[in-house]
Amino acid sequence: MSYKNLLQRKYFFAVVLILIFASFLRFYKLNSLMAFIGDYGWYYLSARDFLLTGELPLVGIPSSVPILRQGAIFTWLLAGSLKIFNFHPVSGAYLTVLLGVLAVFLVYKVFSVWYGKRVGVVASLLAAVSPFIVMQDRGPFVVGPMFFLTLLVAWSYTKLRNGNLVNYLVLGFLLAIIYQFELASFILFPILFITSIWEGIELKWKNVLIFIFGLIVGLLPFIVRDLQQGVYLQTLGFLGWVVTKGIEGLLGIFSGDRNIFLFNPVIEFLKSFIFPKSLSYAAFLFLLSVFYYLKKLKKESNKLKFPDKLITVWFLVDIGGFFIRGIFSGAYMPLLYIPLLVLFSLTFNKFISDWGRVGWLILIMTAFVNIAFLFKTNFSSSNDRFITLRQRLEIVDLLHSQVGNKEFSLVYRGPSYQFASGDNHWRYLLWWKNNEPIKNANTNIGIFEYPYAPLARYEIIGDYGYVKIGVKYE
C-alpha cells in the first residue's frame, strides 16, 4: 500500500472517529440536560399551531428590532420534528443536533478543499468539541442550524468559480434561506461581493440574473408576507434599517458617543469557543493564530489563494459590522465560526508540521480538556443556575398534581419575562402535559425563576431553589 493511500485511510478513520465524538457530545443526556427557554418555546408554539391548524406561518420570532421578524423556515423544520416525536420538547434538539453533526462533516469537506485534508481533520475536530458550538447545537433554537447553513454557503461559493450557472442559482437560494434564519446573515452579501471583486470572478449579466432568481425563490415567504401586509418591512424595510443603523453607528464612533472596543463580550466568546478552561490559553492561541495568518498572507501576497481572500474579507467585514453596530450578541456568533476555525486549524496544523507528534498531542489535549469541561458543566456553561428540561418537567408535573384539570392563568417572573415570548417555554410544556393555561381564570399559578422573588399574595406550593411555584385564588 502506497504512503498516499495509507494517509488517506488514516484521515478517513480520523473523520469517522471525530463524527462519533461529535454525535456523542451533542446527543448525551439530551432528554434531561437540554435547555428550554422562552424564545425556544415561541418556536415550539408556532410549530404546534402550524401542525394543529394547517396555517403556514411566513415569519418567525421578532428580531432585536421588533418591527422586523426572523423567517419561519425553522418553524417548518421544527414542525416536522415535533410530528415525528409526538410533540416531545426534545424534538427540536434532535433536529439541531443532527444538523450540528452534519456541520462537523462539512467542515472537513470544505476545509480539505481549501487547505488540504490534514487541516480538514484538525478543523473538524475543533468544531466537534468546541464548547460554544456544542451548546448551541444542543439548543432547539433557530441559531443552531446557522453553522450548517454558513458552510453550505461557503461550499456553494467555492463551487461558483467553475462558472456553472446552477451554482449561481444555488448560492442565491442559500443566501435567502440563511437570511431568514438570522437577519444578521445579510452581512454575507458584502463579504461575497468584495471577495468576488478581489478574486476577479466575472459577474456576467446572465449569472447575476440567475443569482437574483435563486434569491427571489428563497425569499418567497418574506415577499408573500410583505404583499399580504402591504408594507415591505421584511424586504425593502430591512435594507433601509441597515443603512440607517450603519450611519448611526459610524456617527457614534466618530463622535465618541460609545465605546467601539467590545473587549469583554469578544474575549468571553473566544474563551468559550476554543478553550473555556483558561482565558490566558484562549487569548494566547487566538493572538498566535492571527500572527501566523498575517505572516502567511504576507508570504503569499503575490499569489494569494481564493480561500485566504474569502476568509480575510469574511473576518474583517464581520468584525467591522460588530463594531459599527456596537453589539456582540451570541446569536450572531455562528457567522464567525468559519474564519475562526480557519485561524485555529492553520495554527494547529503548523504545530503538527513543525513538531510532529507533539503538535498532535497539543491538539488532542486541547480537545479533551474541552470535552471534560462540557461534562463538568452538564453541557450548560459554568452558570450553576441553569435549569434543565428534566427539572422543568418535574415542576410541570407538580403543577398538574396540585391543579389537576382545573382552569388556571399563568403568571411568570423570570429571565426575559418582560418580552412577549418570556413564558412561552412554560406554556408549551404545560400544554404538552394537558394543562394549558388560559386568561382570566379564578386560579393563578405563578412561576418565579431566579433572581425574581415571588409576588405578594402567592402561596408557595413548591420550592426548587432557583424556581418557586406559587398559587393565588381570586
C-alpha positions as CSV (number, residue, x, y, z in Angstrom):
1,M,0.0,0.0,0.0
2,S,1.4,3.4,-1.0
3,Y,2.1,6.1,1.6
4,K,-0.6,8.3,0.0
5,N,-3.3,5.6,0.2
6,L,-2.2,4.9,3.8
7,L,-2.6,8.6,4.7
8,Q,-6.0,8.8,3.0
9,R,-7.1,5.8,5.1
10,K,-5.9,7.4,8.3
11,Y,-7.8,10.6,7.5
12,F,-10.9,8.6,6.8
13,F,-10.8,6.8,10.1
14,A,-9.9,10.1,11.9
15,V,-13.0,11.8,10.5
16,V,-15.2,8.8,11.4
17,L,-13.9,9.0,15.0
18,I,-14.5,12.7,15.1
19,L,-18.1,12.3,13.9
20,I,-18.6,9.7,16.6
21,F,-17.3,12.2,19.3
22,A,-19.4,15.0,17.8
23,S,-22.6,12.8,17.9
24,F,-21.9,11.7,21.4
25,L,-21.3,15.2,22.8
26,R,-24.4,16.5,21.2
27,F,-26.8,13.6,22.0
28,Y,-25.5,12.9,25.5
29,K,-28.4,13.0,28.0
30,L,-30.3,15.4,25.7
31,N,-33.6,14.4,27.1
32,S,-32.7,15.6,30.6
33,L,-30.0,18.2,30.2
34,M,-31.4,20.2,27.3
35,A,-32.0,23.9,27.8
36,F,-35.5,25.2,27.3
37,I,-36.2,28.9,27.5
38,G,-38.8,31.4,26.3
39,D,-37.5,32.0,22.8
40,Y,-37.3,28.3,22.2
41,G,-40.9,28.0,23.4
42,W,-42.0,30.7,20.9
43,Y,-41.0,28.5,18.0
44,Y,-42.5,25.4,19.6
45,L,-45.9,27.1,20.0
46,S,-45.7,28.4,16.4
47,A,-44.8,24.9,15.1
48,R,-47.6,23.4,17.2
49,D,-50.1,25.8,15.8
50,F,-48.9,25.1,12.3
51,L,-49.5,21.4,12.8
52,L,-52.9,21.7,14.5
53,T,-54.4,24.4,12.3
54,G,-52.7,23.9,9.0
55,E,-52.0,27.6,8.7
56,L,-48.5,28.1,7.2
57,P,-46.5,30.8,9.1
58,L,-44.5,33.1,6.8
59,V,-42.4,34.8,9.5
60,G,-40.8,33.8,12.8
61,I,-39.9,35.4,16.1
62,P,-39.4,39.2,16.3
63,S,-35.8,40.1,15.9
64,S,-33.9,42.6,18.2
65,V,-35.7,45.2,16.1
66,P,-39.4,44.2,16.9
67,I,-40.9,45.5,13.7
68,L,-38.6,43.0,11.8
69,R,-39.2,39.3,12.0
70,Q,-36.9,36.3,11.5
71,G,-38.0,33.8,8.9
72,A,-40.4,30.9,9.5
73,I,-38.3,28.1,7.9
74,F,-37.0,26.9,11.3
75,T,-40.7,26.7,12.4
76,W,-41.4,24.4,9.4
77,L,-38.5,22.2,10.1
78,L,-39.4,22.0,13.8
79,A,-42.9,21.1,13.0
80,G,-41.7,18.1,11.1
81,S,-39.6,17.0,14.1
82,L,-42.5,17.6,16.5
83,K,-44.7,15.4,14.3
84,I,-42.2,12.6,14.2
85,F,-41.6,12.6,18.0
86,N,-45.2,13.3,19.1
87,F,-44.6,16.9,20.2
88,H,-42.0,15.9,22.8
89,P,-40.0,19.0,23.8
90,V,-36.7,17.4,23.0
91,S,-37.8,17.0,19.3
92,G,-36.3,20.3,18.3
93,A,-32.9,19.5,19.8
94,Y,-32.8,16.3,17.8
95,L,-33.1,18.5,14.7
96,T,-30.4,20.9,15.6
97,V,-28.1,18.2,16.9
98,L,-28.3,16.3,13.6
99,L,-27.5,19.4,11.6
100,G,-24.7,20.1,14.0
101,V,-23.1,16.7,13.3
102,L,-23.6,17.3,9.6
103,A,-21.8,20.7,10.0
104,V,-18.8,18.9,11.5
105,F,-18.6,16.7,8.4
106,L,-19.0,19.7,6.1
107,V,-16.1,21.4,7.9
108,Y,-13.9,18.5,6.9
109,K,-15.1,18.6,3.3
110,V,-14.8,22.4,2.8
111,F,-11.5,22.9,4.7
112,S,-10.0,19.9,2.9
113,V,-10.7,21.6,-0.4
114,W,-9.4,24.9,0.8
115,Y,-6.2,23.8,2.7
116,G,-5.8,20.1,2.4
117,K,-7.1,17.0,4.3
118,R,-5.0,17.4,7.4
119,V,-6.3,20.9,8.0
120,G,-9.8,19.5,7.3
121,V,-9.3,16.9,10.1
122,V,-7.9,19.4,12.5
123,A,-10.8,21.9,11.8
124,S,-13.5,19.2,12.1
125,L,-12.1,18.1,15.5
126,L,-12.1,21.7,16.8
127,A,-15.7,22.1,15.6
128,A,-16.7,18.8,17.1
129,V,-15.6,19.7,20.6
130,S,-15.9,23.5,20.8
131,P,-18.0,24.1,23.9
132,F,-19.7,27.1,22.4
133,I,-20.7,25.2,19.2
134,V,-21.7,22.0,21.1
135,M,-24.0,24.0,23.4
136,Q,-25.5,26.0,20.6
137,D,-26.2,22.7,18.7
138,R,-27.9,21.2,21.8
139,G,-30.4,24.1,22.0
140,P,-33.6,23.7,19.9
141,F,-33.4,27.2,18.5
142,V,-33.1,28.9,15.2
143,V,-29.4,29.8,15.9
144,G,-28.4,26.1,15.9
145,P,-28.6,25.4,12.1
146,M,-26.7,28.6,11.2
147,F,-23.3,26.9,11.2
148,F,-24.5,24.2,8.8
149,L,-26.0,26.9,6.6
150,T,-22.9,29.1,6.5
151,L,-20.9,26.0,5.5
152,L,-23.3,25.3,2.7
153,V,-23.0,28.9,1.5
154,A,-19.2,28.7,1.7
155,W,-19.2,25.4,-0.3
156,S,-21.6,26.8,-2.9
157,Y,-19.5,29.9,-3.3
158,T,-16.3,27.9,-3.7
159,K,-18.0,25.9,-6.5
160,L,-19.1,29.2,-8.1
161,R,-15.7,29.7,-9.6
162,N,-16.2,26.9,-12.1
163,G,-18.7,29.2,-13.9
164,N,-21.7,26.7,-13.8
165,L,-25.0,28.7,-13.8
166,V,-26.6,26.2,-11.4
167,N,-24.1,27.3,-8.7
168,Y,-25.3,30.9,-9.0
169,L,-28.9,29.7,-8.6
170,V,-28.0,27.6,-5.5
171,L,-25.9,30.4,-3.9
172,G,-28.7,32.9,-4.3
173,F,-31.2,30.4,-2.8
174,L,-28.9,29.5,0.1
175,L,-28.3,33.2,1.0
176,A,-32.0,33.8,1.1
177,I,-32.6,30.8,3.3
178,I,-29.9,31.7,5.8
179,Y,-31.1,35.3,5.9
180,Q,-34.5,34.0,7.0
181,F,-32.8,32.1,9.9
182,E,-31.0,35.2,11.1
183,L,-31.3,38.7,9.5
184,A,-27.8,39.5,10.6
185,S,-26.5,37.0,8.0
186,F,-27.2,39.8,5.5
187,I,-23.6,40.6,6.1
188,L,-22.6,37.6,3.9
189,F,-23.7,39.6,0.8
190,P,-21.0,42.3,1.1
191,I,-18.5,39.6,2.1
192,L,-19.1,37.5,-1.0
193,F,-19.3,40.6,-3.2
194,I,-16.0,42.0,-2.1
195,T,-14.3,38.6,-2.4
196,S,-15.7,38.2,-5.9
197,I,-14.1,41.6,-6.9
198,W,-10.8,40.7,-5.3
199,E,-10.8,37.2,-6.8
200,G,-11.7,38.6,-10.2
201,I,-14.8,36.5,-10.7
202,E,-16.6,37.7,-13.8
203,L,-20.1,38.8,-12.9
204,K,-21.9,38.4,-16.3
205,W,-25.5,39.6,-16.5
206,K,-26.7,36.1,-17.1
207,N,-25.0,34.9,-13.9
208,V,-26.4,37.9,-11.9
209,L,-29.9,37.3,-13.1
210,I,-29.7,33.6,-12.3
211,F,-28.4,34.5,-8.8
212,I,-31.3,37.0,-8.3
213,F,-33.8,34.4,-9.4
214,G,-32.5,32.0,-6.7
215,L,-32.6,34.8,-4.2
216,I,-36.2,35.6,-5.0
217,V,-37.3,31.9,-4.8
218,G,-35.6,31.6,-1.4
219,L,-37.2,34.9,-0.2
220,L,-40.8,33.9,-1.2
221,P,-42.1,33.6,2.3
222,F,-41.0,37.2,3.1
223,I,-42.2,38.5,-0.2
224,V,-45.6,36.9,0.2
225,R,-45.8,38.3,3.8
226,D,-45.0,41.8,2.6
227,L,-47.5,41.6,-0.2
228,Q,-50.2,40.5,2.3
229,Q,-49.3,43.3,4.7
230,G,-48.9,46.0,2.1
231,V,-45.8,47.1,4.0
232,Y,-42.4,45.9,2.7
233,L,-40.7,45.6,6.0
234,Q,-39.1,42.2,5.6
235,T,-37.5,43.1,2.2
236,L,-37.0,46.8,1.5
237,G,-37.6,47.9,5.1
238,F,-34.7,45.8,6.3
239,L,-32.4,47.4,3.8
240,G,-33.5,50.8,5.0
241,W,-32.8,49.8,8.6
242,V,-29.3,48.5,7.7
243,V,-28.4,51.9,6.1
244,T,-29.8,53.9,9.0
245,K,-28.1,51.9,11.7
246,G,-24.9,51.9,9.7
247,I,-24.9,55.7,9.5
248,E,-25.8,55.9,13.2
249,G,-23.0,53.5,14.2
250,L,-20.4,55.4,12.2
251,L,-21.5,58.7,13.7
252,G,-21.4,57.2,17.2
253,I,-17.9,56.0,16.6
254,F,-16.5,59.3,15.3
255,S,-18.4,61.4,17.9
256,G,-17.2,59.3,20.8
257,D,-20.7,58.6,22.0
258,R,-20.0,54.9,22.6
259,N,-17.1,52.5,23.1
260,I,-16.2,50.6,20.0
261,F,-13.8,48.2,21.7
262,L,-16.1,45.3,22.7
263,F,-13.4,43.7,24.8
264,N,-15.5,41.7,27.4
265,P,-18.0,40.0,25.1
266,V,-15.3,39.3,22.4
267,I,-12.9,37.7,24.9
268,E,-15.7,35.7,26.6
269,F,-16.8,34.3,23.2
270,L,-13.2,33.4,22.2
271,K,-12.7,31.7,25.5
272,S,-15.9,29.6,25.3
273,F,-15.3,28.9,21.6
274,I,-11.8,27.4,21.8
275,F,-10.8,26.8,25.5
276,P,-13.1,27.9,28.3
277,K,-10.9,26.4,30.9
278,S,-8.2,29.1,30.6
279,L,-8.7,32.7,29.4
280,S,-4.9,33.0,29.0
281,Y,-4.5,30.0,26.8
282,A,-7.5,31.0,24.6
283,A,-6.2,34.6,24.2
284,F,-2.7,33.4,23.5
285,L,-3.9,30.9,20.9
286,F,-6.0,33.5,19.2
287,L,-3.2,36.1,19.1
288,L,-0.8,33.5,17.8
289,S,-3.2,32.4,15.2
290,V,-3.7,35.9,14.0
291,F,0.1,36.4,13.9
292,Y,0.6,33.2,11.9
293,Y,-2.2,34.0,9.5
294,L,-0.9,37.6,8.8
295,K,2.6,36.1,8.3
296,K,1.0,33.6,5.8
297,L,-0.7,36.4,3.9
298,K,2.5,38.4,3.7
299,K,4.5,35.4,2.5
300,E,1.9,34.6,-0.2
301,S,0.9,38.1,-1.1
302,N,1.8,37.8,-4.7
303,K,-0.1,34.6,-5.2
304,L,-2.8,34.7,-2.5
305,K,-5.3,31.8,-2.9
306,F,-9.1,32.1,-3.0
307,P,-9.8,30.7,0.5
308,D,-7.4,33.2,2.1
309,K,-9.1,36.1,0.2
310,L,-12.5,34.9,1.4
311,I,-11.5,34.3,5.0
312,T,-9.7,37.7,5.2
313,V,-12.7,39.6,3.9
314,W,-15.1,37.5,6.0
315,F,-13.2,38.2,9.2
316,L,-12.7,41.9,8.6
317,V,-16.3,42.6,7.5
318,D,-17.8,40.6,10.3
319,I,-15.7,42.4,13.0
320,G,-16.3,45.7,11.3
321,G,-20.0,45.1,11.4
322,F,-20.0,44.2,15.1
323,F,-18.0,47.4,15.9
324,I,-20.3,49.7,13.8
325,R,-23.4,48.1,15.3
326,G,-21.9,48.2,18.8
327,I,-23.4,44.8,19.6
328,F,-21.7,41.4,20.0
329,S,-24.6,39.0,20.6
330,G,-24.2,35.2,20.9
331,A,-26.9,34.8,18.3
332,Y,-24.6,36.3,15.7
333,M,-21.6,34.2,16.6
334,P,-22.2,31.4,14.0
335,L,-21.3,33.9,11.4
336,L,-17.7,33.9,12.8
337,Y,-17.3,30.2,13.2
338,I,-15.7,29.6,9.8
339,P,-13.0,32.3,9.9
340,L,-12.1,31.4,13.5
341,L,-11.8,27.8,12.6
342,V,-9.5,28.6,9.8
343,L,-7.3,30.7,12.0
344,F,-7.1,28.0,14.8
345,S,-6.8,25.0,12.5
346,L,-4.0,26.5,10.4
347,T,-2.1,27.2,13.7
348,F,-2.5,23.7,15.0
349,N,-1.5,22.4,11.5
350,K,1.7,24.5,11.8
351,F,2.3,22.9,15.2
352,I,2.0,19.5,13.6
353,S,4.2,20.4,10.7
354,D,6.9,21.8,12.9
355,W,6.8,19.4,15.9
356,G,5.1,16.3,14.6
357,R,3.6,14.2,17.4
358,V,4.0,17.0,19.9
359,G,1.7,19.1,17.7
360,W,-0.9,16.4,17.5
361,L,-0.6,16.0,21.3
362,I,-1.3,19.7,21.9
363,L,-4.4,19.5,19.7
364,I,-5.7,16.3,21.3
365,M,-5.1,17.6,24.8
366,T,-7.0,20.8,23.9
367,A,-9.9,18.7,22.6
368,F,-10.0,16.5,25.7
369,V,-9.9,19.4,28.1
370,N,-12.9,20.9,26.2
371,I,-14.8,17.6,26.4
372,A,-14.1,17.4,30.2
373,F,-15.4,21.0,30.6
374,L,-18.6,20.1,28.9
375,F,-19.2,17.1,31.2
376,K,-18.2,19.1,34.3
377,T,-20.7,21.9,33.5
378,N,-23.5,19.5,32.3
379,F,-23.3,21.0,28.8
380,S,-24.8,24.2,30.0
381,S,-21.9,26.7,30.7
382,S,-20.5,27.4,34.1
383,N,-23.7,29.0,35.3
384,D,-24.9,26.9,38.3
385,R,-28.4,28.4,38.0
386,F,-29.1,26.6,34.7
387,I,-32.5,24.9,34.7
388,T,-32.6,21.6,32.8
389,L,-35.5,20.3,30.8
390,R,-35.9,17.4,33.3
391,Q,-36.3,19.9,36.1
392,R,-38.8,22.0,34.2
393,L,-40.9,18.8,33.5
394,E,-40.8,17.9,37.2
395,I,-42.2,21.3,38.0
396,V,-44.9,20.9,35.4
397,D,-45.8,17.5,36.9
398,L,-46.0,19.2,40.3
399,L,-48.4,21.8,38.9
400,H,-50.5,19.1,37.4
401,S,-50.7,17.3,40.8
402,Q,-51.8,20.5,42.5
403,V,-54.2,21.9,39.9
404,G,-55.5,18.7,38.3
405,N,-57.9,19.6,35.5
406,K,-58.9,23.0,36.9
407,E,-58.5,26.0,34.7
408,F,-55.8,28.4,35.7
409,S,-53.9,31.5,34.5
410,L,-50.1,31.7,34.4
411,V,-48.0,34.5,35.8
412,Y,-44.3,34.3,35.1
413,R,-41.4,36.2,36.6
414,G,-38.0,35.2,35.4
415,P,-35.4,35.9,32.7
416,S,-36.9,37.8,29.8
417,Y,-40.4,37.9,31.4
418,Q,-40.9,41.4,30.1
419,F,-40.9,40.1,26.5
420,A,-43.9,38.5,24.8
421,S,-42.1,35.2,24.5
422,G,-40.8,35.2,28.1
423,D,-43.1,32.4,29.4
424,N,-43.6,30.5,26.1
425,H,-41.4,27.6,27.3
426,W,-43.7,27.0,30.3
427,R,-46.8,27.4,28.2
428,Y,-45.6,24.8,25.8
429,L,-44.7,22.3,28.5
430,L,-48.0,22.8,30.3
431,W,-49.9,22.3,27.0
432,W,-47.9,19.2,26.3
433,K,-48.9,17.8,29.8
434,N,-52.6,18.7,29.1
435,N,-52.5,21.7,31.5
436,E,-52.5,24.6,29.1
437,P,-53.2,27.9,31.0
438,I,-55.9,30.3,30.0
439,K,-56.6,34.0,30.5
440,N,-58.7,35.4,33.4
441,A,-59.1,32.1,35.4
442,N,-60.0,32.1,39.1
443,T,-56.8,30.3,40.0
444,N,-53.5,32.0,39.2
445,I,-50.3,29.9,39.1
446,G,-47.0,31.8,39.5
447,I,-43.7,30.6,38.3
448,F,-40.8,32.6,39.7
449,E,-37.3,32.0,38.5
450,Y,-34.1,33.4,40.0
451,P,-33.4,36.3,40.6
452,Y,-37.1,37.3,40.8
453,A,-38.9,37.0,44.2
454,P,-42.4,35.6,44.4
455,L,-45.2,38.2,44.1
456,A,-47.2,39.2,47.2
457,R,-50.3,37.1,48.0
458,Y,-48.9,34.0,46.3
459,E,-48.8,30.9,48.5
460,I,-45.7,28.9,47.7
461,I,-46.5,25.3,46.9
462,G,-43.1,24.2,45.5
463,D,-39.6,25.4,46.0
464,Y,-36.9,24.1,43.7
465,G,-34.2,26.6,44.8
466,Y,-34.0,28.8,41.7
467,V,-37.6,28.1,40.8
468,K,-40.5,28.7,43.1
469,I,-44.2,27.9,42.4
470,G,-47.0,29.9,43.9
471,V,-50.8,29.9,43.7
472,K,-53.3,32.7,44.2
473,Y,-57.1,32.5,44.2
474,E,-59.3,35.3,43.0
